[in-house]
Amino acid sequence: MNKPFEMKQASLFQIEKEPAAKPATSSPSLQRERLPRLDKYPEVRERLLPYCRLRPGEVWEDPIRGHRVGVLDATNGEHVNRLVRDTRIALAINDPPYNIKVGNANTPHLSKQNLEAYLDFSRKWVTHVVNVLAEHAHFYVWIGADYRDGFQPFPDFMILMRDWHPILKSRNLITVRNQRGYGTQKNWMWVRQELLHYVKGNPPFQVVYTDIPKILRGYYKVVNGKITENMERSKSDTIRPGNVWVDIQQVFYRMEENVPGCYAQKPLKAIRRILETSSREGDVVLDLFAHSGATLLAGEMLHRRVFTADIDPVFAEITIRRLEHFRQTGKTGWQWRNPFPEMEG
Ligand SMILES: C[S@@+](CC[C@H](N)C(=O)[O-])C[C@H]1O[C@@H](n2cnc3c(N)ncnc32)[C@H](O)[C@@H]1O
């Protein structure tokens, strides 16, 4: 494969990558990605299968830090137990397909199905995740809304989650603002993405801060008989993220963390924020929808063990390679380069 592939299509809702720049030039930073979106090019995905070390049902065990990566189906309880065994999970980060057609692609693992089928799929994987949570645990799920289809599955999924009440209690609804969006001429640009937060028991929560400076003064409060202003009361000169995150750059091909081939990669900054607030060093984190392996890499960086899986052997392989690549080079992704250099000959 000597020629770079065509640009990525922008998706409607999933945090997605900016299309690569036009023609390849002598400047490496302007190169196109060496692997196309794998949902749009099934023939390329087929060519990658021989390079995948795991077959469906298999689990790779990391000899260094004890992470695990499987080619497993999140809706299969026996598969989830094969990954988790007797360990109990302190933090589950779930990023399932959103049931929204992404770009022009409609692949078996990212297709749009009828709502009942999607909720049935959701009910299954949520059950299996809840079954392996520790007594005190955090549970996050990324989800989208299709404005062309009654905003499904967002409200339906929230209502479905009440089935686990009071084991899982709703804790927060976070909105992440994307920089790029869809529909600016005839509609408000769709730049949002939802992250639901539930807890089991009473797990610890560690406050974190963004890099955004505090700029507003004048919130006065009397402390010990003295009128104080918010700047002097605060522990940090930057703001806390709150439940609207506006400081997360979407992954695109110029970023080091970019993983060519992946079409729904979450930014490491978002995953690190979840790990830092909602888990401690040494905890085990579960992510059954690995894709580019963002949770595994964030866990490696922050000294959490991660058990992760994807139904597609290619994404499980990319996930393992991303960890190995990071350990060898210190790099968080491949930018525009190919995670499978062997296919280029
Ligand atoms: C939205 S992506 C996850 C993105 C990931 N958080 C990241 O940052 O790269 C969803 C992934 O779920 C996988 N998937 C779809 N159905 C699955 C299932 N039943 N079990 C496990 N993985 C599944 C897809 O192959 C896809 O890679």
Ligand as a Chemical Component Dictionary entry (heavy atoms), coordinates in Angstrom:
data_LIG
# 
_chem_comp.id                   LIG 
_chem_comp.type                 NON-POLYMER 
_chem_comp.pdbx_formal_charge   0 
_chem_comp.three_letter_code    LIG 
# 
loop_
_chem_comp_atom.comp_id 
_chem_comp_atom.atom_id 
_chem_comp_atom.alt_atom_id 
_chem_comp_atom.type_symbol 
_chem_comp_atom.charge 
_chem_comp_atom.model_Cartn_x 
_chem_comp_atom.model_Cartn_y 
_chem_comp_atom.model_Cartn_z 
_chem_comp_atom.pdbx_ordinal 
LIG C1  C1  C 0  -17.009 4.059  19.707 1  
LIG S1  S1  S 1  -15.799 2.837  19.482 2  
LIG C2  C2  C 0  -14.854 2.981  20.982 3  
LIG C3  C3  C 0  -13.815 4.083  20.916 4  
LIG C4  C4  C 0  -12.748 4.045  22.011 5  
LIG N1  N1  N 0  -13.248 4.574  23.261 6  
LIG C5  C5  C 0  -11.516 4.833  21.619 7  
LIG O1  O1  O 0  -11.212 5.873  22.211 8  
LIG O2  O2  O -1 -10.840 4.442  20.668 9  
LIG C6  C6  C 0  -16.738 1.364  19.662 10 
LIG C7  C7  C 0  -15.951 0.077  19.477 11 
LIG O3  O3  O 0  -16.798 -0.989 19.937 12 
LIG C8  C8  C 0  -16.542 -2.144 19.180 13 
LIG N2  N2  N 0  -17.715 -3.035 19.354 14 
LIG C9  C9  C 0  -18.902 -2.998 18.713 15 
LIG N3  N3  N 0  -19.725 -3.964 19.181 16 
LIG C10 C10 C 0  -19.037 -4.616 20.163 17 
LIG C11 C11 C 0  -19.337 -5.698 21.040 18 
LIG N4  N4  N 0  -20.519 -6.326 20.996 19 
LIG N5  N5  N 0  -18.383 -6.099 21.925 20 
LIG C12 C12 C 0  -17.170 -5.478 21.980 21 
LIG N6  N6  N 0  -16.830 -4.458 21.157 22 
LIG C13 C13 C 0  -17.750 -4.022 20.274 23 
LIG C14 C14 C 0  -16.313 -1.627 17.772 24 
LIG O4  O4  O 0  -15.526 -2.554 17.011 25 
LIG C15 C15 C 0  -15.592 -0.300 18.040 26 
LIG O5  O5  O 0  -14.200 -0.473 17.932 27 
# 
loop_
_chem_comp_bond.comp_id 
_chem_comp_bond.atom_id_1 
_chem_comp_bond.atom_id_2 
_chem_comp_bond.value_order 
_chem_comp_bond.pdbx_ordinal 
LIG C1  S1  SING 1  
LIG S1  C2  SING 2  
LIG S1  C6  SING 3  
LIG C2  C3  SING 4  
LIG C3  C4  SING 5  
LIG C4  N1  SING 6  
LIG C4  C5  SING 7  
LIG C5  O1  DOUB 8  
LIG C5  O2  SING 9  
LIG C6  C7  SING 10 
LIG C7  O3  SING 11 
LIG C7  C15 SING 12 
LIG O3  C8  SING 13 
LIG C8  N2  SING 14 
LIG C8  C14 SING 15 
LIG N2  C9  SING 16 
LIG N2  C13 SING 17 
LIG C9  N3  DOUB 18 
LIG N3  C10 SING 19 
LIG C10 C11 SING 20 
LIG C10 C13 DOUB 21 
LIG C11 N4  SING 22 
LIG C11 N5  DOUB 23 
LIG N5  C12 SING 24 
LIG C12 N6  DOUB 25 
LIG N6  C13 SING 26 
LIG C14 O4  SING 27 
LIG C14 C15 SING 28 
LIG C15 O5  SING 29 
# 
